[in-house]
Amino acid sequence: VRLRAKRDRMKEVEDLKKSYPAVRLQYKGSKDSPMMNQTLKVHVTINAGIVVVLEMDPDYPQPYALPYLVELVGVMGWSDEAMEKMTTEVRGRKWE
């Protein structure tokens, strides 16, 4: 199951690369063994210099495992109020 999840997860990353020119991958865990826990962090630069960092656990995209939005950075910066509003909005959403 984990190997299939890894393959499916990489297909999603390839789709992201087709849509956004700047996609960077970072692995947490053992890269030597595909059976070891290996969390994938995906850094995606979207419009207006906004960088979104998603974290996907080793079982994602299985139905019980969801990607987590762990960081949202704007090159131009945002006010504290705008950041609070975005944080509340994103944390309240369900990803499907």
HULIN-V34760 format. One record per pair of residues at least 4 apart in sequence whose ideal C-beta (glycine too) atoms are under 6 Angstrom apart, sorted by the first residue. I is the first residue (numbers start at 1). GAP is how many residues later the second one is. Records with the same first field share a line. If there is no record, write none. Layout:
I: GAP + GAP
This chain:
2: 56
3: 31
5: 54 + 57
8: 53
9: 47 + 51 + 52
16: 4 + 7 + 28
17: 6
20: 24 + 26
22: 23
23: 21
24: 19
26: 15
27: 4 + 11
28: 11
29: 7 + 8 + 9 + 10
30: 6
37: 21
38: 20
39: 18
40: 16
41: 14
42: 12
43: 8 + 10
44: 8
45: 6
46: 4
49: 26
50: 24
51: 22
52: 20
53: 17 + 18
54: 13
55: 13 + 15
56: 4 + 11
57: 8
59: 6
60: 5 + 7
66: 29
69: 21
74: 4
78: 4 + 5
